[in-house]
Amino acid sequence: MTEVATRPPTARKAQAVTVEHQRRFARAVLGPLAWCATAVTVSAVLSLVPGATTGDTAVPGVPVPSDVVAAGVSVARVLLVGAITATLGLNLVPLLFSPREQVATAPVRLRAYRGAAGAALCWLVCATASVVLQTADLAGTAAVTTAQVRTYVGGFGSGQALVCEMVVAAVALGAAVRGSRSGTPLVARLLVLCAAAGLLLLVAAGHSGERSERWHDLATVSLELHVFAAALWTGGLGATLALLSSDRALLSRALPRYSPLAGGCLLVVAVTGVLNAVVALSARPGTVPLPELLTSGYGLLVVLKAGCLCLLAAIGGHIRLRLLPAVRRADRTSVALWGCWELGIMGVAFGLAAVLARSAV
């Protein structure tokens, strides 16, 4: 007779809870990984397409960068944006809770600071790499000297902006390390401000496409709002999944508070995206936005990015209307899985944006 060993109900229940937490954690990790993989792949592949980043014709006397440098610039940019976005999102999550919930959320806050320290380190490395790669891009060679780097930083506003980016990243790294030791809520606010400053500097160092002088100021403000709203939306979603997906009680409080913010970011991204596209597509004298949208490489990238936004709106609507009521009741849902899909599509959009930043109409 074979004796069948049975476990007490409490042990079986504890094991089931552990397995469920592991599944949720795995899905939470897959979301940011999906964002990173798709963003890097899209930006690298499109950077190698002839005319995708520098226009359809070469300019006489201007060195043409190698394919490796062109891809490296776009990949470094998308990783830089991703690091700032992660820093912003990780420190947004603790701010979703009220001061009365600080004790219950202290472990989440410490995890957020540790994650922000890693993101800030990546931010610093990518900003440094961007200085070198941008120098190589302008010089038209993969091998750059210290003198060429100094010339780029001293003579170009984009180089100076990237150096300031490095300084802000170093401040964010120091603040995150201190926050991971002390756990004070003030660090989250400081890191959000650092991330906002980093995004503004990124815009200053960024878009090389032509801009209409008439609409220059409006286009600059619109672009800053576009980048910040996209980073706040993406970073908040990724950090919410990564930090809270294994805790239904905290997720039931944080996700309903994040959802209206995500909806507002979607609206800002859509409106500013249309405005930026119209300004860029009508930059050259005599051009009409609609024909340029349908015939130029820049217009194709804009259409693809708009398609991503429509998919994101559909997924966000499904989460808000179908899944959010169950999340509020702390029921079991597939919100982590849908969040992974949403982050993956966001990665495609960010990859397209990295290429658009270096594209000519």
Sequence and secondary structure as in RCSB ss.txt:
>XXXX:A:sequence
MTEVATRPPTARKAQAVTVEHQRRFARAVLGPLAWCATAVTVSAVLSLVPGATTGDTAVPGVPVPSDVVAAGVSV
ARVLLVGAITATLGLNLVPLLFSPREQVATAPVRLRAYRGAAGAALCWLVCATASVVLQTADLAGTAAVTTAQVR
TYVGGFGSGQALVCEMVVAAVALGAAVRGSRSGTPLVARLLVLCAAAGLLLLVAAGHSGERSERWHDLATVSLEL
HVFAAALWTGGLGATLALLSSDRALLSRALPRYSPLAGGCLLVVAVTGVLNAVVALSARPGTVPLPELLTSGYGL
LVVLKAGCLCLLAAIGGHIRLRLLPAVRRADRTSVALWGCWELGIMGVAFGLAAVLARSAV
>XXXX:A:secstr
        HHHHHHHHHHHHHHHHHHHHHHHHHHHHHHHHHHHHHHHTSTTTTT SS  TTS    HHHHHHHHH
HHHHHHHHHHHHHHHHHGGGGS GGGTTTTHHHHHHHHHHHHHHHHHHHHHHHHHHHHHHHHHHTSS   HHHHH
HHHHH HHHHHHHHHHHHHHHHHHHHHHHHHH  THHHHHHHHHHHHHHHHHHHH   S   STTHHHHHHHHHH
HHHHHHHHHHHHHHHHHHHTT HHHHHHHHHHHHHHHHHHHHHHHHHHHHHHHHHHT STT  HHHHHHHSHHHH
HHHHHHHHHHHHHHHHHHIIIIIHHHHHTT   SHHHHHHHHHHHHHHHHHHHHHHTT   
